[in-house]
Amino acid sequence: GMVSNWTKIPPPLFKKVVIMLIDALRDDFVFGSKGKQFMPYTTQVVQKGSSYSFIAEAKPPTVTMPRIKALMTGSIPGFIDVIVNLDSPALLDDNLIWQAKAAGKRIIFYGDDTWVKLFPKHFVEYDGTTSFFVSDFTEVDDNVTRHLDRVLKREDWDLLILHYLGLDHIGHMTGPNSPLVGPKLNEMDNILKKIHISLLSKEEASLPNLLVVCGDHGMSETGSHGGSSEGEVHTPLLFISSAFEKRSGPLTQPELVQQTDLASTLAVGLGLPISRNSVGNLILPVVGGKTMREQLRFVHLNGFQLSRLLQENTPAYEKDPGYEHFKIAEKSHGNWIKLYLEGNNSEILLNLGKKVLKQYLEALKTLSSSLSKQAAQYDTYSMMVGTVIIMEVLLLLLLSVPKALSSQAEFEVPLSPPLFSLLFYLMCLMLCAVHVIVCTSAESLCYFCTMSWLTAAGVMMLISALTCGILSAIAKIFENSKLPLKNPVVSSSSWSEIDVLILAGTIGHVLSLGASSFIEEEHQTWYFLINTLCLVLCQELCRNNFLKECDPQYGTTVKQNFDSIGEASECKNTDIPAAGNSKLGKATFSAEFVEGSDKWISLASPWIILICCRLLRSLNQTGVQWAHRPDFGHWLTSSEHKSELSFLAAVSLLMIFFLVQRRCSLVSKIAMALGLLGVYSYRAAIGSVLFPWQHDSKDISKGITEARFVYVFVLGIVFTGTKDLLKSQVISTDSSVKSTGLWEVYSGLVLLAALLFRPHNLPVLVFCLLIQTMMTKYIWRPLKSDAAQITIMHYWFGQAFFYFQGNSNGIATVDVSAGFVGLESYVEIAAIFLTAFATYAGPLLWAIHLLCYLSSEVSR
């Protein structure tokens, strides 16, 4: 006991270890009512078997690849791994799989091919299945299970890893309350039973076997994952082995552990070194059956590894409370060993051992939390340099916009004078000095400091040049403002309430993004802004329609400004052809007053839009704080309300047809009608909706033929529109051909959105088209809104519709299933395009509508 305590690794505690990882297994699927109902064997093992059960907490981002990294290395992956998740490179960090292979252990793997990419050449036998094809619920798991019987009979392996994906795919496609979840859990229960019985029958007297059942992440209420809601971060973790005592008494709430704790626990169980960068703690109950000396040895190994990691990452590690606790525990451990070697086997020695163990566990907890906090440290200097460049470019663009939009359409950035100014050279010198100081004194590694000095000097020169350019652009603006005004009439235009709201709203939204809570609940900002916009439009329309009796003072102002109009004080609806660019003319005296029934529809339009927006808000709860609250979308997607959902989907598709076809050619109208019929057929084929003659949805298929049928019409309509657009550019000068072509491209994309949207989200598309129609006909044209106002209103509504779809700024709300509509296997480019289009359909459709509208208003 006097020699160093970490020279030799303790022998393994288990002969064979099986890790059964069920993707998207939520803790309530095992410990809740679903577990009791669909996983009877697992429930029996948890309550009365020889097992230990825990709830493992996963840190966001809760997507598969970062979670596998956390389970095998014990470290906390970063958010960049969400991007890398799409095409995982080999894992270079020290990890459990590498340590096991180095120790001569034979590892077999079946399941998600992410493992094969992360650990190439580590498995003696493997069979990977594609994780991204989410339409597949059965084959993806059958491919894993088909190998089981053969492997369990063999003796030539030490570690078996099985990664089941079916449950995750069901979640993505139909959500956690889907009728498909129960049978899938039952299938997993039967597999667990088969593995457990086989391991028990093969056990030898020397070493027991271990079965670990876990999830990589959970599932949100919508069936997705990636965020940090409780359903996504809490997963079950079960250790089942004959080495553990049988449970007696009622089941208590499982203890909460970190997902990173599994790596160090399995390393000790397999007799391997703990991974170098692991921040996990040993889960003590798993080794609780061993003698006190062995238990202390295990926790000391874990503590030594964590303290060494702290030394590598923290200069002042000796002052860290975790390190101090560890050193105290180590001293106590030494005293305990002395007593033990003297042959003391009394009760006092056992109690003293328990005290030392408690000290170690506290030290491990503190060390682990110190190391976890370090994972969130950022390269501030590089980020600041990047931010400065971006802000300077943005400011330069903003200063150039008025010139670029003027009639001369100039875009001039004065560069030559600043580049030869004294200020430029002084700034370069100053910034280079700051760079040298930061890079020589920085304790942590900085990306910008690792660049060559020549590159860094180039960046400093760029920053200096941009600063000088901005200053000279501002100076030029001030020079121009001092010149006498050529046309005082145009300059005296006043701002309308709409202009003030649009400017204040846009600036207010930008400023709100400085707070994380406003980013989490950004939808509230957009809902507020579009509601306020509707009220201001209503006021403007009322003023436009009811300004029959003229205010004498108002009349005088108009007379002064527009001599060419004639008698402005006459109390009648005056046509103002000479209003020119004056916003006063547009905002108050419209060139055409809306007459008859159109006038009343125009006045009602803002209120109808407000009602539409209120209904859409109830459809999908979004954001972070209230996302779990029930909404109309949840009610529609529950299995009892399939007939209501079918009726709503059918009505929505009819409405889409009537709203879109008005400006299409006859061929496009027919294609649109058949395409929308195909959309309903696709949803019926996959079991989301029912045909009137259907009573149940037993014949569920993948709907590949129906979806491809729709794609043909989408491509046909888009092709027709593109042909018209090209014709208008090359042959015809008629603007109507161009606007028809644009509208047909737009209608083709509407059909694609109808196919990709879930059935309960089709009303979002209907209301989008309805609001666009009403705004065009009854608000923008009567008010003669200018291009800038219309553009910003389109942007606002586009952003609001992004959130009406149920999206949020969290990864979890991305609907991955949209990327696999009509695909038989995983096609990367197609899947990325379809997922991106379905996610950003709202802003995209409003942006294209803006093009259609502006091209149809060429007369203005």
LINKA-V103894 format. One record per backbone hydrogen bond with DSSP energy under -0.5 kcal/mol. NH is the residue of the N-H (numbers start at 0). CO is the residue of the C=O. Records with the same first field share a line. If there is no record, write none. Layout:
NH: CO / CO
This chain:
6: 3
12: 268
13: 268
14: 207
16: 157
17: 209
18: 159
19: 17 / 211
20: 18 / 161
21: 19 / 213
22: 20 / 163
24: 21
25: 23
26: 233
28: 25
29: 25 / 26
30: 26
31: 27
34: 27
35: 31
36: 32
37: 33
38: 34
42: 38
43: 39
44: 40
45: 41
46: 42
47: 43
48: 43 / 44
50: 48
51: 238
53: 236
54: 254
55: 53 / 234
56: 54 / 256
57: 55 / 232
61: 225
62: 60
66: 62
67: 63
68: 64
69: 65
70: 66
71: 67
72: 68
73: 68 / 69
76: 74
80: 77
81: 78
82: 79
83: 79
84: 80
85: 82
86: 83
90: 117
91: 89
95: 71
98: 94
99: 95
100: 96
101: 97
102: 98
103: 100
104: 99
106: 104
107: 158
108: 124
109: 160
110: 126
111: 162
112: 128
114: 111
116: 112
117: 113
118: 114
119: 116
121: 118
123: 106
124: 106
126: 108
128: 110
133: 131
135: 132
136: 134
140: 137
141: 137
142: 138
143: 140
144: 140
145: 141
146: 143
147: 144
148: 144
150: 146
151: 147
152: 148
153: 149 / 150
157: 105
158: 105
159: 16
160: 107
161: 18
162: 109
163: 20 / 161
168: 164
169: 165
170: 166
171: 167
172: 168
173: 169
174: 169 / 170
177: 174
180: 177
181: 177
182: 178
183: 179
184: 180
185: 181
186: 182
187: 183
188: 184
189: 185
190: 186
191: 187
192: 188
193: 189
194: 190
195: 191
196: 192
197: 193
198: 194
199: 195
200: 196
201: 197
202: 199
203: 206
207: 12
209: 15
210: 239
211: 17
212: 210 / 237
213: 19
214: 235
217: 231
218: 230
219: 223
222: 219
231: 228
232: 228
233: 229
234: 55 / 232
236: 53
237: 212
238: 51
239: 210 / 237
240: 49
243: 240
246: 48
254: 52
256: 54 / 254
258: 56
260: 257
261: 258
262: 259
263: 259
264: 260
265: 261
266: 262
267: 263
268: 264
269: 265
270: 267
271: 266
277: 274
278: 73
283: 281
285: 282
286: 283
287: 284
289: 286
294: 290
295: 291
296: 292
297: 293
298: 294
299: 295
300: 296
301: 297
302: 298
303: 299
304: 300
305: 301
306: 302
307: 303
308: 304
309: 305
310: 306
311: 307
312: 308
313: 309
316: 313 / 314
318: 315
319: 316
323: 319
324: 320
325: 321
326: 322
327: 323
328: 324
329: 325
330: 326
331: 327
332: 328
333: 329
334: 330
335: 331
336: 332
337: 333
338: 334
339: 335
340: 336
341: 337
342: 339
343: 338
344: 342
349: 345
350: 346
351: 347
352: 348
353: 349
354: 350
355: 351
356: 352
357: 353
358: 354
359: 355
360: 356
361: 357
362: 358
363: 359
364: 360
365: 361
366: 362
367: 363
368: 364
369: 365
370: 366
371: 367
372: 368
373: 369
374: 370 / 371
375: 372
376: 373
379: 377
382: 378
383: 379
384: 380
385: 381
386: 382
387: 383
388: 384
389: 385
390: 386
391: 387
392: 388
393: 389
394: 390
395: 391
396: 392
397: 393
398: 394
399: 395
400: 396
401: 397
403: 399
404: 400
405: 401 / 402
408: 405
409: 402
412: 410
413: 411
414: 412
418: 414
419: 415 / 416
420: 417
424: 420
425: 421
426: 422
427: 423
428: 424
429: 425
430: 426
431: 427
432: 428
433: 429
434: 430
435: 431
436: 432
437: 433
438: 434
439: 435
440: 436
441: 437
449: 445 / 446
450: 446 / 447
455: 451
456: 452
457: 453
458: 454
459: 455
460: 456
461: 457
462: 458
463: 459
464: 460
465: 461
466: 462
467: 463
468: 464
469: 465
470: 466
471: 467
472: 468
473: 469
474: 470
475: 471
476: 472
477: 473
478: 474
479: 475
480: 476
481: 477 / 478
482: 478 / 479
487: 485
490: 486
491: 487
492: 489
499: 495
500: 496
501: 497
502: 498
503: 499
504: 500
505: 501
506: 502
507: 503
508: 504
509: 505
510: 506
511: 507
512: 508 / 509
513: 510
514: 511
517: 514
518: 514
519: 515
520: 516
521: 518
523: 520
524: 520 / 521
525: 521
526: 522
527: 523
528: 524
529: 525
530: 526
531: 527
532: 528
533: 529
534: 530
535: 531
536: 532
537: 533
538: 534
539: 535
540: 536
541: 537
542: 538
543: 539
544: 540
545: 541
546: 542
547: 545
548: 545
549: 547
554: 550
555: 551
556: 552
557: 553
558: 554
559: 555
560: 556
561: 557
562: 560
564: 561
565: 562
567: 565
569: 566
571: 569
573: 571
576: 574
578: 575
579: 576
581: 578
585: 581
586: 582
587: 583
588: 583 / 584
589: 587
597: 594
598: 594 / 595
599: 595
600: 596
601: 597
602: 598
603: 599
604: 600
605: 601
606: 603
607: 603
608: 604
609: 605
610: 606
611: 607
612: 608
613: 609
614: 610
615: 611
616: 612
617: 613
618: 614 / 615
619: 615
628: 625
631: 617
632: 618
634: 630
635: 631
636: 632
637: 633
640: 637
641: 638
644: 640
645: 641
646: 642
647: 643
648: 644
649: 645
650: 646
651: 647
652: 648
653: 649
654: 650
655: 651
656: 652
657: 653
658: 654
659: 655
660: 656
662: 659
663: 660
668: 664
669: 665
670: 666
671: 667
672: 668
673: 669
674: 670
675: 671
676: 672
677: 673
678: 674
679: 675
680: 676
681: 677
682: 678
683: 679
684: 680
685: 681
686: 683
687: 682
688: 682
693: 690
699: 697
700: 684
706: 702
707: 703
708: 704
709: 705
710: 706
711: 707
712: 708
713: 709
714: 710
715: 711
716: 712
717: 713
718: 714
719: 715
720: 716
721: 717
722: 718
723: 719
724: 720
725: 721
726: 722
727: 723
728: 724
729: 725
730: 726
731: 726
736: 733
737: 733
738: 734
739: 735
740: 736
741: 737
742: 738
743: 739
744: 740
745: 741
746: 742
747: 743
748: 744
749: 745
750: 746
751: 747
752: 748
753: 749
754: 750
755: 751
756: 752
760: 757
761: 758
763: 760
764: 760 / 761
765: 761
766: 762
767: 763
768: 764
769: 765
770: 766
771: 767
772: 768
773: 769
774: 770
775: 771
776: 772
777: 773
778: 773 / 774
779: 774
780: 775
782: 778
783: 779 / 780
784: 779
789: 785
790: 786
791: 787
792: 788
793: 789
794: 790
795: 791
796: 792
797: 793
798: 794
799: 795
800: 796
801: 797
802: 798
803: 799
804: 800
805: 802
806: 801
812: 809
813: 810
815: 813
817: 814
818: 815
819: 816
820: 817
821: 819
822: 819
826: 824
827: 825
830: 826
831: 827
832: 828
833: 829
834: 830
835: 831
836: 832
837: 833
838: 834
839: 835
840: 837
843: 839
844: 840
845: 841
846: 842
847: 843
848: 844
849: 845
850: 846
851: 847
852: 848
853: 849
854: 850
855: 851
856: 852 / 853
857: 854
859: 856
